[in-house]
Amino acid sequence: MDKDRESVHPIRGTEDAQIVYRRSSSRPVEYAIMLQSRSANGWETRIVADNSHADRHIDEHHCHRYLDGEKQPAEPLPFSASDTNDAMAKIIEWFSENWSELIS
């Protein structure tokens, strides 16, 4: 399933971080929500939360941190989610409220 919708959201109070949100239009919804920071090389993803992997299983909500540009193994989200919409809303809130800690 293609993630055919994308939007970029600046984080209030900084020009050095943004949230990029990608999701599929069709159901079930697959998503990837990225917290990015600005560097000398442009925007770099620091953490991504998603619900899909190569096996195309959906609704396993988790996140991956990036260290030195390399995606790390999946880890659980720091909260529970009742469904995909709940997970996406909570992830955006988590990234918005904790961006400075998450990118350091």
Buried (B, 14 or more C-beta within 10 A) or exposed (E): BEBEEEEEEEBEEEEBBBBBBBBBEEEEBBBBBBBBBBEEEEBBBBBBBBBBEEEEEBEEBBBBBBEEEEEEEBEEBEEEBEEBEEBBEBBBEBBBEEBEEBBE
